[in-house]
Amino acid sequence: MKQSYLHAALAFTIMAFAACSDAPKGDQATVTAAQETAKPVTGQTFTVDTTASSVRFVGNGVGKNHPGSFRLSNGTLSVAADTVNGGQFTINMASMQIEQPEDMFQTKLKSHLAGPDFFDVTKWGTAKFEITDVKPYAATGGDRSVIAGANYTVSGNFTFKDVRKNISFPAKITTTGAALTAQANFDIDRTQWGIRYGNDKSLGDKFISETVNIQLNLKATRY
């Protein structure tokens, strides 16, 4: 009985650890060369609420996840006939917060992520996303977005560390009167923006995946 109990306890511990360390699954973003930004658009301007909006990220390695978030410095969206047709927002890289409360994450990990191996926030204090296209979302081959109710595919140039590439991903955008919300959950390859630290499987349990999960939450208001 004692041995059976130990086996059951061990199995439970392993399953619990695996569940905690599983990386979140987002939509696979399409990354291409930078595109022409949207032509001058007409419509109503919605200003991003920087206190209520965020960009959450989750990096992962062998048996570990590290979630954090950034605040936005500013942003505007153009809306015509209840549809976003342009806009941009700026991410304040120095605003990075780490969700894990333990001291080793709040000091050592946060300092490492902010340094040259990763975000290098002293040199690159901001990142920018500029919309180049918004079109109705259509699932392909039954492969639906992880965002329930996704209704648009958003494309935009993302500039960080002097690298500018276009990203396309599904999003749920809702406009109700003077309020707008936008949500997205997608995965990108950090190495495409020159962040390669730890991306070598020969490192064993020190390996850090090139895939980073991004969860975008925007709130904007028309004034």
C-alpha positions as CSV (number, residue, x, y, z in Angstrom):
1,M,0.0,0.0,0.0
2,K,2.8,2.4,1.0
3,Q,4.6,1.8,-2.3
4,S,1.4,2.3,-4.3
5,Y,0.8,5.5,-2.5
6,L,4.3,6.8,-3.3
7,H,3.9,5.8,-7.0
8,A,0.6,7.7,-7.1
9,A,2.0,10.7,-5.4
10,L,5.0,10.8,-7.8
11,A,2.8,10.5,-10.8
12,F,0.6,13.3,-9.5
13,T,3.6,15.5,-8.9
14,I,5.0,14.9,-12.4
15,M,1.6,15.6,-14.0
16,A,1.2,18.8,-11.9
17,F,4.7,20.0,-12.9
18,A,4.1,19.3,-16.5
19,A,0.8,21.2,-16.4
20,C,2.5,24.2,-14.8
21,S,5.4,24.2,-17.3
22,D,3.4,23.7,-20.5
23,A,3.9,26.8,-22.7
24,P,0.7,28.6,-23.7
25,K,-0.5,27.9,-27.3
26,G,-1.3,30.9,-29.4
27,D,-2.1,31.3,-33.1
28,Q,0.8,30.9,-35.4
29,A,1.6,34.4,-36.6
30,T,2.8,34.9,-40.2
31,V,6.0,37.0,-40.4
32,T,7.1,38.5,-43.6
33,A,9.2,41.4,-44.9
34,A,7.9,44.9,-43.9
35,Q,5.0,46.1,-45.9
36,E,3.8,49.6,-47.0
37,T,1.9,51.2,-44.1
38,A,-1.7,51.8,-44.6
39,K,-2.6,54.7,-46.9
40,P,-4.0,57.8,-45.2
41,V,-7.3,56.8,-43.8
42,T,-10.5,58.6,-42.9
43,G,-12.6,57.8,-40.0
44,Q,-12.9,58.4,-36.3
45,T,-9.8,58.3,-34.1
46,F,-9.8,56.2,-31.0
47,T,-7.0,56.8,-28.5
48,V,-5.5,53.8,-26.7
49,D,-6.0,53.7,-23.0
50,T,-2.4,53.1,-21.9
51,T,-3.5,52.3,-18.3
52,A,-5.9,49.6,-19.3
53,S,-3.9,48.1,-22.3
54,S,-1.0,45.7,-22.2
55,V,1.2,43.3,-24.1
56,R,1.8,40.1,-22.2
57,F,4.6,37.7,-23.1
58,V,5.5,34.2,-22.1
59,G,8.9,32.7,-22.8
60,N,9.6,29.1,-22.1
61,G,12.3,26.6,-21.7
62,V,12.7,23.0,-20.5
63,G,10.1,22.6,-17.7
64,K,9.7,26.3,-17.2
65,N,7.6,29.3,-18.3
66,H,8.4,32.9,-17.6
67,P,5.4,35.3,-18.1
68,G,5.6,39.1,-18.0
69,S,4.1,42.2,-19.6
70,F,4.7,45.6,-21.0
71,R,2.7,48.8,-20.9
72,L,2.0,51.0,-23.9
73,S,3.4,54.6,-24.2
74,N,0.7,55.8,-26.7
75,G,-1.4,54.6,-29.5
76,T,-4.3,55.5,-31.8
77,L,-6.7,53.5,-34.0
78,S,-8.7,54.8,-37.0
79,V,-12.2,53.4,-37.3
80,A,-14.7,53.7,-40.2
81,A,-18.1,52.0,-40.3
82,D,-17.1,50.2,-37.0
83,T,-14.0,48.7,-38.7
84,V,-10.4,49.4,-37.8
85,N,-8.6,50.6,-41.0
86,G,-5.4,51.9,-39.5
87,G,-3.4,52.9,-36.5
88,Q,-0.3,52.3,-34.4
89,F,0.9,51.9,-30.9
90,T,4.2,52.2,-29.0
91,I,5.4,49.7,-26.4
92,N,7.3,51.0,-23.4
93,M,10.0,48.3,-23.1
94,A,11.3,49.7,-19.8
95,S,7.9,49.1,-18.2
96,M,8.5,45.3,-18.2
97,Q,7.0,43.5,-15.3
98,I,7.6,39.8,-14.3
99,E,4.6,38.0,-13.0
100,Q,6.4,35.4,-10.9
101,P,6.7,37.1,-7.4
102,E,9.8,35.2,-6.1
103,D,12.8,37.3,-5.5
104,M,15.0,35.3,-8.0
105,F,12.6,36.2,-10.8
106,Q,12.1,39.8,-9.7
107,T,15.8,40.5,-9.5
108,K,18.0,38.1,-11.5
109,L,15.6,37.1,-14.3
110,K,14.1,40.6,-14.7
111,S,17.6,42.1,-14.9
112,H,18.7,39.4,-17.5
113,L,15.6,39.9,-19.7
114,A,16.2,43.7,-19.6
115,G,19.8,43.3,-20.6
116,P,21.6,42.9,-23.9
117,D,20.9,39.1,-24.2
118,F,17.2,39.8,-24.6
119,F,15.3,43.1,-24.7
120,D,18.2,45.5,-24.1
121,V,15.8,48.2,-22.8
122,T,18.5,50.8,-22.1
123,K,19.5,50.9,-25.8
124,W,16.0,50.0,-27.2
125,G,13.5,51.7,-25.0
126,T,10.5,51.3,-27.3
127,A,9.0,49.0,-29.9
128,K,6.3,50.0,-32.4
129,F,3.5,48.3,-34.2
130,E,2.0,50.0,-37.3
131,I,-1.1,48.5,-39.0
132,T,-0.8,47.8,-42.7
133,D,-4.0,45.8,-43.3
134,V,-7.1,44.6,-41.6
135,K,-9.4,42.1,-43.2
136,P,-12.2,39.7,-42.1
137,Y,-10.9,36.6,-40.4
138,A,-11.5,33.2,-42.0
139,A,-10.5,29.9,-40.4
140,T,-8.4,27.8,-42.8
141,G,-9.1,24.0,-43.0
142,G,-11.1,24.1,-39.7
143,D,-8.0,25.5,-37.9
144,R,-9.7,28.2,-35.8
145,S,-8.1,30.9,-33.7
146,V,-7.5,30.4,-30.0
147,I,-9.3,33.7,-29.6
148,A,-13.0,32.9,-29.3
149,G,-14.9,35.1,-31.7
150,A,-11.9,36.2,-33.7
151,N,-13.3,38.4,-36.5
152,Y,-10.3,40.1,-38.2
153,T,-6.8,39.3,-39.4
154,V,-4.6,42.2,-38.5
155,S,-1.3,42.8,-40.3
156,G,1.3,45.3,-39.2
157,N,5.0,46.2,-39.2
158,F,6.6,45.5,-35.8
159,T,9.8,47.4,-35.2
160,F,12.2,46.4,-32.5
161,K,15.9,46.6,-32.1
162,D,16.1,48.3,-35.5
163,V,14.5,45.2,-37.2
164,R,11.2,45.8,-39.0
165,K,9.0,42.9,-40.0
166,N,5.4,42.4,-40.8
167,I,3.3,40.2,-38.5
168,S,-0.2,38.9,-39.3
169,F,-2.5,37.3,-36.7
170,P,-6.2,36.8,-35.9
171,A,-7.8,39.2,-33.5
172,K,-11.2,39.9,-31.9
173,I,-12.0,43.6,-32.3
174,T,-15.2,45.0,-30.9
175,T,-16.5,48.6,-31.2
176,T,-19.4,49.7,-29.1
177,G,-20.2,53.3,-29.3
178,A,-17.2,55.2,-28.1
179,A,-15.3,52.2,-26.8
180,L,-13.1,49.7,-28.6
181,T,-11.4,46.5,-27.5
182,A,-9.0,44.3,-29.3
183,Q,-7.6,40.9,-28.2
184,A,-5.1,38.6,-29.8
185,N,-3.0,35.6,-28.7
186,F,-0.2,34.5,-31.1
187,D,3.3,33.0,-31.2
188,I,6.3,34.5,-32.9
189,D,10.0,33.5,-33.3
190,R,12.1,35.9,-31.3
191,T,15.2,35.1,-33.4
192,Q,13.7,37.0,-36.3
193,W,14.3,40.2,-34.2
194,G,17.8,39.1,-33.3
195,I,17.1,37.7,-29.8
196,R,19.0,34.4,-30.0
197,Y,20.2,33.8,-26.4
198,G,19.9,30.2,-25.2
199,N,18.4,29.0,-28.5
200,D,20.6,25.9,-28.8
201,K,19.1,22.5,-28.0
202,S,22.6,21.2,-27.1
203,L,22.2,23.3,-23.9
204,G,19.9,20.6,-22.5
205,D,17.8,21.9,-19.6
206,K,19.2,25.4,-20.1
207,F,17.6,25.6,-23.6
208,I,15.2,28.5,-24.2
209,S,12.7,28.1,-27.0
210,E,12.7,30.6,-29.8
211,T,8.9,30.7,-29.6
212,V,7.4,33.5,-27.5
213,N,3.7,33.7,-26.8
214,I,2.2,37.2,-27.2
215,Q,-1.2,38.2,-25.7
216,L,-2.4,41.6,-26.8
217,N,-5.1,43.4,-24.9
218,L,-6.0,46.9,-26.2
219,K,-8.7,49.3,-25.0
220,A,-9.3,52.5,-26.7
221,T,-11.8,55.4,-26.5
222,R,-13.2,57.9,-29.0
223,Y,-13.1,61.4,-27.6
